Amino acid sequence: MPADLILTGGVVRTADRSRPVAEAIAIEGGLIAAVGDASEVLALRGPDTEVRELDGNAVYPGFVDVHNHHAIAGVTDLFELSFGVSLGLDEILDRVRAHAATLPEGAWITGGCWAATLMDELNSSAVRARLDEASGGRPVSLSDDSHHNRWANSRALELAGISKDTIPDEGVTLLDPADGEPSGVLLEAAGIPVAKAHASEGGLTADQHRQASRRGIEMLSSFGVTAFQDAAVSLQIMEAVASLDNAGELNAWVVSSITVNDDIFGYDPVGEPLVARGEEFRTTHHRPDFVKIFLDGVPPARTSLFLEPYAPDDAHGAHYHGTTTMDFDELYGWMRAVAERGLGAKVHCTGDGTARLLIDVVERLRDEGFTDQTFQIAHGQFLADDDIPRMVRLGVIADISPFLWFPGVIPQALADALGAERAEHSQPNRTLTDAGVLVAGGSDWPVSESPNPFEGMQGLVTRADPFGRAPGALWPEQALTSEEALEVFTINAARAMGLGDQTGSLEPGKSADFVVVDRDFVAGPADEIVSTRVRETWFAGRRVFAEE
């Protein structure tokens, strides 16, 4: 069959090790028809074929993001107050005040995100009173940079039923040391009552959930992302994604991680009632193939488990190792149950002790014959040296988010909790890659401020902040090459999600998911990767983004 489209006259990076670079690519019927030398690809030209010269641009596979929260990002962009982690308290209050002025009386103010390094400053009834004033008495719930913790004002605490005498059983409710009252800083599951109070007053409609998913995917398309795994979905998110695909409006492959336990979002239902419904929402491009288990929290809040203790502090002493949300038996029970359904598991593990617990459970499951299921360690920035060979042997995948660990606010918060030496030795990506672990790249957007894969790839190569906002490099011996970084955000991530046969590389027969970029960044300077511009994004042979 003649090709619908041929792109030629530039570099074509394939992420296919059998032929990493080509001169031209042909598309037919939404699939890749040929990749190779210009002469052989142009042989597919017919009378109606569009032939385009790249004119100095390059073609790359569509980027694949193994870990994001696209719908939450869409909600934030469309319906919430959004601000960056660089803001101090006064600036945040100014943003709240300005946003409140646009809202009716009693309307909720939600959004984020504030830097974890502000936690001590926010832990005060006096500061909560300032938030009350800025909001004009409206209920406020603002997430931190991990999206695991909340800062709520007095009205939100009242609606959630949280007071000095009614502290949530789960999570940690910080109290002002001066008066013993809840300061409004709520760690992990302590924030769930606030989320549920917000939802009970209306939350989002089905159409708004659909708008949010569409908007999240629009933003991903602008950065060249054509496939992603949403790292924790609700019933409403799966409904929205399936609805978009059924209407022919889903412009990316979406793999959903169905939420098993929820200490963050306030989803309802979660666990078995939600997992049981996943298949209802399977469509051509939506794959509800994973569950999400939150096995720990985040190190800055000391809600992750470590093999060695945290740095001493007044609240925890000198020998505190943290904790997990499940013990071995509970985790094993869940993972065996989902494996029997044929589902994979993405397990949130930010401490090396948590990662070891997961690896121990996977070892038992592999020994019991569950050899085909996919298990991902989400984040895994801290891993014990002797657990890395076990990951190789057991086929445990490393889902990494380089956006979160190059020098900046979050690494500083890690250093405060763990000590500088341990915090600096995180994300052992060179060691993982050389050992043979499948390393897959994710943004964790909107925990990261952007899903731009060029930021992640440059971070993998330079181990430094791509924008120079913070000095230095983090454990530079763990750097990857540009070619390896490209694989991390294309074919590796696709394989980690179970889409390696459909997308992630430019090979005949695969979905025509590709990006046209303004340079061959793999061949250029590593510190200029982030300057790469996406000219066009194509999904299934359709152009879904074009630079204005």
C-alpha positions as CSV (number, residue, x, y, z in Angstrom):
1,M,0.0,0.0,0.0
2,P,1.3,3.5,-0.7
3,A,2.2,5.6,2.3
4,D,-0.1,8.4,3.6
5,L,2.9,10.4,4.8
6,I,6.7,10.3,4.3
7,L,9.1,12.4,6.3
8,T,12.6,12.6,4.9
9,G,15.7,14.8,4.8
10,G,16.7,14.7,8.4
11,V,17.7,12.5,11.3
12,V,15.2,9.8,12.5
13,R,16.0,8.5,15.9
14,T,14.2,5.2,16.4
15,A,15.0,3.9,20.0
16,D,15.4,0.6,18.2
17,R,18.8,-0.8,18.9
18,S,18.8,-2.9,15.7
19,R,18.6,0.4,13.7
20,P,19.0,3.4,16.0
21,V,19.2,6.0,13.2
22,A,17.4,6.3,9.9
23,E,16.9,8.9,7.1
24,A,13.2,8.6,6.6
25,I,9.9,7.2,7.9
26,A,6.7,6.3,6.2
27,I,3.2,6.2,7.8
28,E,0.2,4.3,6.5
29,G,-3.2,3.7,8.1
30,G,-2.1,5.0,11.5
31,L,0.9,2.6,11.6
32,I,4.6,2.9,10.7
33,A,5.0,1.4,7.3
34,A,8.8,1.7,6.9
35,V,11.9,3.2,8.6
36,G,15.2,3.3,6.8
37,D,17.2,4.9,4.0
38,A,15.5,7.6,2.1
39,S,15.5,5.6,-1.2
40,E,13.8,2.6,0.3
41,V,11.2,4.6,2.2
42,L,10.4,6.8,-0.8
43,A,9.7,3.7,-2.8
44,L,6.4,3.7,-0.9
45,R,5.3,7.0,-2.3
46,G,2.0,7.0,-4.2
47,P,0.1,9.6,-6.1
48,D,-1.7,10.8,-2.9
49,T,1.3,10.5,-0.5
50,E,2.3,13.6,1.3
51,V,6.1,13.9,1.3
52,R,7.7,16.3,3.7
53,E,11.3,17.5,4.0
54,L,12.4,17.8,7.6
55,D,14.5,20.9,6.9
56,G,16.8,20.5,9.8
57,N,14.2,19.1,12.2
58,A,14.4,15.5,13.5
59,V,12.0,12.7,14.2
60,Y,11.9,10.9,17.5
61,P,9.5,8.3,18.9
62,G,6.6,9.7,20.9
63,F,7.8,10.1,24.5
64,V,6.4,7.8,27.1
65,D,5.8,8.9,30.7
66,V,5.6,5.9,33.1
67,H,4.3,7.9,36.0
68,N,2.1,10.9,36.1
69,H,-1.3,12.1,37.3
70,H,-2.7,13.6,34.2
71,A,-6.2,14.2,35.4
72,I,-5.1,15.8,38.6
73,A,-2.9,18.1,36.5
74,G,-5.9,18.9,34.3
75,V,-8.0,19.7,37.3
76,T,-5.4,22.0,38.7
77,D,-5.0,23.8,35.4
78,L,-8.7,24.3,34.8
79,F,-10.3,24.5,38.2
80,E,-7.8,25.2,41.0
81,L,-5.2,27.7,42.3
82,S,-1.8,26.7,41.0
83,F,1.6,28.0,42.2
84,G,5.2,26.8,42.2
85,V,7.3,25.6,45.0
86,S,9.6,28.6,44.9
87,L,7.0,30.8,46.6
88,G,7.4,31.8,50.2
89,L,4.5,32.1,52.7
90,D,3.7,35.7,52.0
91,E,3.6,35.1,48.3
92,I,1.3,32.1,48.7
93,L,-1.1,34.1,50.9
94,D,-1.1,36.8,48.2
95,R,-2.1,34.2,45.6
96,V,-4.9,32.9,47.9
97,R,-6.2,36.4,48.5
98,A,-6.3,37.2,44.8
99,H,-8.0,33.9,43.9
100,A,-10.5,34.2,46.7
101,A,-11.6,37.5,45.2
102,T,-12.8,35.7,42.1
103,L,-14.9,33.2,44.0
104,P,-18.4,33.3,45.6
105,E,-18.7,33.1,49.4
106,G,-18.2,29.7,50.8
107,A,-16.5,28.3,47.7
108,W,-13.5,26.0,48.3
109,I,-10.0,27.0,47.4
110,T,-7.9,24.0,46.4
111,G,-4.6,23.6,44.6
112,G,-0.9,23.9,45.3
113,C,1.8,23.3,45.7
114,W,3.9,24.6,48.7
115,A,7.4,23.5,49.3
116,A,8.0,20.8,52.0
117,T,10.7,23.0,53.4
118,L,7.9,25.4,54.6
119,M,6.3,22.7,56.8
120,D,7.7,24.0,60.1
121,E,6.7,27.6,59.3
122,L,3.2,26.6,58.4
123,N,2.8,24.6,61.6
124,S,1.3,27.4,63.6
125,S,-2.2,28.5,64.6
126,A,-1.1,32.1,63.9
127,V,-0.2,31.2,60.3
128,R,-3.4,29.3,59.9
129,A,-5.2,32.5,61.0
130,R,-3.4,34.4,58.2
131,L,-4.7,31.8,55.7
132,D,-8.2,32.3,57.1
133,E,-7.9,36.0,56.5
134,A,-6.5,35.6,53.0
135,S,-9.3,33.3,52.0
136,G,-12.0,35.5,53.3
137,G,-13.3,32.7,55.4
138,R,-13.6,30.3,52.5
139,P,-12.4,26.7,53.1
140,V,-8.8,26.1,51.8
141,S,-6.9,22.9,51.1
142,L,-3.4,23.3,49.5
143,S,-1.2,20.3,48.6
144,D,2.6,20.3,49.2
145,D,5.2,19.5,46.6
146,S,4.8,15.7,47.1
147,H,0.9,15.9,46.9
148,H,1.0,13.7,49.9
149,N,0.4,16.4,52.5
150,R,-2.1,19.3,52.9
151,W,-2.3,22.7,54.5
152,A,-5.9,23.5,55.5
153,N,-7.4,26.6,57.1
154,S,-9.8,26.8,60.0
155,R,-13.0,26.5,57.9
156,A,-11.7,23.4,56.0
157,L,-10.8,21.8,59.3
158,E,-14.2,22.6,60.7
159,L,-16.0,21.0,57.7
160,A,-13.7,18.0,58.0
161,G,-14.5,17.5,61.7
162,I,-10.9,18.0,62.7
163,S,-10.2,19.8,66.0
164,K,-8.0,19.4,69.1
165,D,-10.5,16.9,70.4
166,T,-11.2,15.0,67.2
167,I,-7.9,14.2,65.5
168,P,-8.0,11.8,62.5
169,D,-7.0,8.2,63.4
170,E,-4.8,7.9,60.3
171,G,-1.8,9.9,59.2
172,V,-0.3,12.7,61.2
173,T,-2.1,15.9,62.3
174,L,0.5,18.5,63.3
175,L,-0.3,20.5,66.4
176,D,0.9,24.0,67.1
177,P,3.5,23.5,70.0
178,A,2.3,26.8,71.5
179,D,-1.5,26.0,72.0
180,G,-1.9,22.3,71.0
181,E,-4.4,23.1,68.3
182,P,-4.2,21.5,64.8
183,S,-2.1,23.9,62.8
184,G,-3.7,22.8,59.5
185,V,-0.7,20.8,58.3
186,L,-2.0,17.3,57.7
187,L,0.4,14.5,56.7
188,E,-0.7,11.6,54.4
189,A,-4.1,10.1,55.4
190,A,-4.8,12.9,58.0
191,G,-5.8,15.0,55.0
192,I,-8.4,12.5,53.7
193,P,-11.3,14.0,55.9
194,V,-10.6,17.4,54.2
195,A,-10.7,15.8,50.7
196,K,-14.0,14.1,51.5
197,A,-15.4,17.3,53.0
198,H,-14.6,19.0,49.7
199,A,-16.1,16.2,47.6
200,S,-19.3,16.2,49.7
201,E,-19.9,19.8,48.7
202,G,-20.0,19.0,45.1
203,G,-16.6,18.1,43.9
204,L,-16.4,17.7,40.1
205,T,-19.1,16.6,37.6
206,A,-18.5,13.8,35.1
207,D,-18.1,16.5,32.4
208,Q,-15.5,18.3,34.4
209,H,-13.6,15.0,34.9
210,R,-13.7,14.6,31.1
211,Q,-12.5,18.1,30.6
212,A,-9.7,17.6,33.1
213,S,-8.4,14.4,31.3
214,R,-8.6,16.1,27.9
215,R,-6.7,19.1,29.2
216,G,-4.1,17.0,30.9
217,I,-3.5,15.1,27.6
218,E,-3.4,18.3,25.6
219,M,-0.6,19.5,27.8
220,L,1.2,16.2,27.5
221,S,0.9,16.3,23.7
222,S,2.5,19.7,23.6
223,F,5.6,18.1,25.2
224,G,5.6,15.2,22.7
225,V,4.1,12.6,25.1
226,T,2.0,10.0,23.3
227,A,1.7,7.3,26.0
228,F,1.6,7.4,29.8
229,Q,0.7,5.5,32.9
230,D,-1.5,7.4,35.3
231,A,-0.1,6.4,38.6
232,A,-3.3,6.4,40.7
233,V,-6.8,6.6,39.1
234,S,-10.3,6.9,40.5
235,L,-13.5,5.5,39.0
236,Q,-14.2,9.0,37.6
237,I,-10.8,9.2,35.9
238,M,-11.2,5.8,34.2
239,E,-14.7,6.8,33.1
240,A,-13.4,10.0,31.6
241,V,-10.5,8.3,29.7
242,A,-12.7,5.6,28.3
243,S,-15.4,8.1,27.3
244,L,-12.8,10.1,25.4
245,D,-11.5,7.0,23.5
246,N,-15.0,5.8,22.7
247,A,-15.6,9.3,21.1
248,G,-12.4,9.1,19.1
249,E,-10.9,11.9,21.2
250,L,-8.2,10.2,23.2
251,N,-4.8,11.3,21.9
252,A,-2.5,9.0,23.8
253,W,-2.1,5.5,25.0
254,V,-3.3,5.5,28.7
255,V,-2.4,2.8,31.1
256,S,-4.3,3.1,34.4
257,S,-3.0,2.2,37.9
258,I,-6.2,1.4,39.8
259,T,-5.9,2.7,43.4
260,V,-5.8,0.0,46.1
261,N,-5.2,2.2,49.1
262,D,-5.5,6.0,49.3
263,D,-3.8,8.1,52.0
264,I,-3.8,11.1,49.7
265,F,-6.6,11.8,47.3
266,G,-9.8,10.8,49.1
267,Y,-11.0,8.6,46.2
268,D,-14.2,6.6,46.7
269,P,-14.3,3.7,46.0
270,V,-10.8,2.3,46.3
271,G,-9.5,-1.3,46.8
272,E,-11.5,-4.3,45.7
273,P,-14.6,-2.4,44.7
274,L,-12.6,-0.3,42.3
275,V,-10.2,-3.0,41.0
276,A,-13.3,-5.1,40.2
277,R,-14.6,-2.5,37.9
278,G,-11.5,-1.8,35.9
279,E,-12.4,-4.0,32.9
280,E,-15.5,-1.9,32.3
281,F,-13.3,0.9,31.0
282,R,-10.9,-1.0,28.7
283,T,-10.9,0.5,25.2
284,T,-8.5,0.4,22.3
285,H,-6.1,2.9,23.8
286,H,-7.0,2.7,27.5
287,R,-5.5,-0.2,29.4
288,P,-6.5,-0.7,33.1
289,D,-3.7,-3.1,33.5
290,F,-2.1,-2.2,36.9
291,V,-3.0,-1.4,40.4
292,K,-1.4,1.2,42.6
293,I,-0.3,0.5,46.1
294,F,1.0,3.3,48.3
295,L,3.4,1.3,50.5
296,D,4.9,4.4,52.2
297,G,4.8,8.2,52.2
298,V,7.7,10.6,51.5
299,P,11.0,11.1,53.4
300,P,10.6,14.8,54.2
301,A,7.5,13.9,56.3
302,R,9.4,10.9,57.7
303,T,6.6,8.6,56.4
304,S,8.9,6.3,54.5
305,L,10.7,3.2,55.8
306,F,14.6,3.2,55.8
307,L,17.0,0.5,56.7
308,E,19.1,3.1,58.6
309,P,17.4,5.7,60.8
310,Y,16.4,9.2,59.9
311,A,18.5,12.2,61.1
312,P,17.6,12.9,64.8
313,D,14.8,15.3,65.5
314,D,12.7,16.3,68.5
315,A,9.6,14.4,67.4
316,H,11.1,11.1,66.5
317,G,14.4,10.9,68.4
318,A,17.6,9.4,67.0
319,H,16.6,5.9,66.1
320,Y,13.4,6.3,63.9
321,H,13.3,4.3,60.7
322,G,9.8,5.2,59.5
323,T,7.0,2.8,58.6
324,T,5.0,1.3,55.8
325,T,1.3,1.3,55.1
326,M,1.2,-2.6,55.0
327,D,3.2,-5.4,56.5
328,F,4.5,-8.3,54.5
329,D,1.3,-10.4,54.8
330,E,-1.1,-7.6,53.8
331,L,1.1,-6.6,50.9
332,Y,1.5,-10.2,49.8
333,G,-2.3,-10.8,50.0
334,W,-3.0,-7.8,47.8
335,M,-0.3,-8.5,45.2
336,R,-1.2,-12.2,44.9
337,A,-4.9,-11.3,44.5
338,V,-4.1,-8.8,41.7
339,A,-1.6,-11.2,40.1
340,E,-4.3,-13.8,39.9
341,R,-6.4,-11.3,37.9
342,G,-3.5,-10.9,35.5
343,L,-2.8,-7.3,36.7
344,G,0.6,-5.7,37.3
345,A,1.4,-3.5,40.3
346,K,3.0,-0.1,40.6
347,V,4.1,0.2,44.2
348,H,5.1,3.5,45.8
349,C,8.4,3.0,47.6
350,T,10.5,6.0,48.6
351,G,12.5,4.4,51.3
352,D,15.0,1.6,50.8
353,G,13.3,-0.4,53.6
354,T,10.0,-0.1,51.8
355,A,11.7,-1.2,48.5
356,R,13.1,-4.3,50.3
357,L,9.7,-5.2,51.6
358,L,8.3,-5.1,48.1
359,I,11.2,-7.1,46.7
360,D,10.7,-9.8,49.4
361,V,7.0,-10.1,48.4
362,V,7.8,-10.3,44.7
363,E,10.4,-13.0,45.4
364,R,7.7,-15.1,47.1
365,L,5.3,-14.5,44.2
366,R,7.8,-15.5,41.6
367,D,8.6,-18.7,43.5
368,E,4.9,-19.5,43.5
369,G,4.8,-19.3,39.7
370,F,3.7,-15.7,39.0
371,T,6.4,-15.2,36.4
372,D,4.6,-12.9,33.9
373,Q,3.1,-10.2,36.0
374,T,4.8,-6.7,35.9
375,F,5.9,-5.2,39.1
376,Q,7.2,-1.6,39.3
377,I,9.0,0.2,42.2
378,A,7.6,3.7,41.9
379,H,10.3,6.3,42.7
380,G,12.9,3.9,44.2
381,Q,15.4,6.7,44.6
382,F,16.9,4.9,47.6
383,L,17.8,1.3,47.1
384,A,20.1,-1.0,49.1
385,D,23.1,-2.2,47.0
386,D,22.3,-5.9,47.6
387,D,18.7,-5.4,46.4
388,I,19.6,-4.3,42.9
389,P,20.8,-7.8,41.8
390,R,17.5,-9.1,43.2
391,M,15.6,-6.7,41.1
392,V,17.3,-8.0,38.0
393,R,16.7,-11.7,38.9
394,L,13.0,-11.0,39.8
395,G,12.3,-8.7,36.9
396,V,11.3,-5.7,39.1
397,I,11.2,-2.5,37.1
398,A,12.5,0.9,38.3
399,D,10.0,3.7,37.7
400,I,12.1,6.8,38.2
401,S,11.2,10.5,38.3
402,P,14.4,12.5,37.6
403,F,12.3,15.7,37.7
404,L,12.1,15.3,41.5
405,W,15.7,14.7,42.5
406,F,18.1,17.0,40.7
407,P,19.3,19.8,42.9
408,G,16.5,22.0,44.2
409,V,13.8,22.2,46.9
410,I,13.0,18.5,47.2
411,P,16.6,17.3,47.6
412,Q,17.1,19.9,50.3
413,A,14.1,18.5,52.1
414,L,15.5,15.0,51.7
415,A,18.8,16.3,53.2
416,D,17.0,17.7,56.2
417,A,15.4,14.4,56.9
418,L,18.2,12.0,56.0
419,G,21.4,13.9,56.3
420,A,23.3,15.4,53.4
421,E,25.5,12.4,52.7
422,R,22.6,9.9,52.3
423,A,20.4,12.4,50.4
424,E,23.2,13.0,47.8
425,H,23.4,9.3,47.1
426,S,20.0,8.8,45.5
427,Q,18.8,7.6,42.1
428,P,21.5,5.1,41.3
429,N,20.5,5.0,37.6
430,R,23.9,4.1,36.2
431,T,24.2,1.2,38.6
432,L,20.6,0.0,37.8
433,T,21.2,0.3,34.1
434,D,24.5,-1.5,34.1
435,A,23.1,-4.3,36.3
436,G,20.3,-4.9,33.8
437,V,17.3,-3.4,35.6
438,L,14.7,-2.0,33.2
439,V,14.7,1.7,34.0
440,A,11.6,3.6,32.9
441,G,11.2,7.4,33.1
442,G,8.2,9.3,34.6
443,S,7.5,12.9,35.4
444,D,5.2,12.4,38.4
445,W,3.5,15.6,37.1
446,P,2.0,17.6,38.7
447,V,4.2,16.8,41.7
448,S,6.8,18.0,39.2
449,E,5.9,21.4,37.8
450,S,6.1,20.1,34.2
451,P,5.8,16.9,32.3
452,N,8.5,18.0,29.8
453,P,10.6,14.9,29.1
454,F,13.5,17.0,28.0
455,E,13.9,18.1,31.6
456,G,14.0,14.5,32.7
457,M,16.4,13.4,30.0
458,Q,18.8,16.2,30.7
459,G,18.7,15.5,34.4
460,L,19.5,11.9,33.7
461,V,22.6,12.9,31.7
462,T,23.9,15.9,33.7
463,R,22.5,15.1,37.2
464,A,22.0,18.8,37.5
465,D,19.0,21.2,37.4
466,P,18.4,21.7,33.7
467,F,17.5,25.4,34.3
468,G,20.4,26.2,36.6
469,R,18.1,27.2,39.5
470,A,20.2,25.3,41.9
471,P,24.0,24.7,41.8
472,G,25.9,21.5,41.7
473,A,25.2,18.0,40.5
474,L,23.7,15.0,42.4
475,W,26.0,12.0,42.4
476,P,27.3,12.6,38.9
477,E,28.9,9.1,38.7
478,Q,25.3,7.8,38.1
479,A,24.8,9.8,34.9
480,L,23.4,8.1,31.8
481,T,24.3,8.8,28.2
482,S,21.9,10.8,26.0
483,E,21.0,7.6,24.0
484,E,20.2,5.8,27.3
485,A,18.1,8.7,28.5
486,L,16.1,8.6,25.3
487,E,15.4,4.9,25.8
488,V,14.3,5.6,29.4
489,F,11.6,7.9,28.2
490,T,10.6,5.9,25.1
491,I,11.0,2.1,24.7
492,N,11.9,1.3,28.3
493,A,8.8,3.1,29.6
494,A,6.6,1.5,27.0
495,R,7.9,-2.0,28.0
496,A,7.4,-1.2,31.6
497,M,3.7,-0.3,30.9
498,G,3.1,-3.4,28.7
499,L,3.0,-1.4,25.5
500,G,6.4,-2.3,24.1
501,D,4.8,-4.1,21.1
502,Q,2.6,-1.1,20.3
503,T,4.7,2.0,20.8
504,G,7.9,3.4,22.3
505,S,10.1,3.0,19.2
506,L,9.9,3.6,15.5
507,E,9.6,0.2,13.9
508,P,7.3,-1.1,11.1
509,G,4.0,-2.3,12.3
510,K,3.9,-0.1,15.5
511,S,1.5,2.7,16.1
512,A,2.6,5.9,14.3
513,D,3.4,7.8,17.5
514,F,6.2,10.2,16.9
515,V,7.4,13.8,17.4
516,V,9.1,16.3,15.1
517,V,11.6,18.3,17.1
518,D,13.8,21.2,16.1
519,R,17.2,19.4,16.6
520,D,18.8,16.0,17.0
521,F,19.3,16.6,20.7
522,V,21.0,13.2,21.3
523,A,23.9,14.3,19.2
524,G,24.1,17.8,20.7
525,P,25.4,19.2,24.0
526,A,23.9,17.5,27.1
527,D,23.3,20.8,28.8
528,E,21.1,22.0,25.9
529,I,18.7,19.0,25.8
530,V,16.0,21.0,27.6
531,S,16.1,23.7,24.9
532,T,14.7,21.3,22.4
533,R,11.3,22.4,21.0
534,V,8.5,20.1,19.9
535,R,7.3,21.1,16.5
536,E,4.6,18.5,16.1
537,T,3.3,15.5,17.9
538,W,1.6,12.6,16.1
539,F,-0.4,9.8,17.7
540,A,-1.7,6.8,15.7
541,G,-0.9,8.7,12.5
542,R,-2.8,11.8,13.5
543,R,-1.2,15.1,14.2
544,V,-2.4,16.0,17.8
545,F,-0.1,19.0,18.4
546,A,1.5,21.6,16.2
547,E,3.7,24.5,17.3
548,E,2.1,27.8,16.7
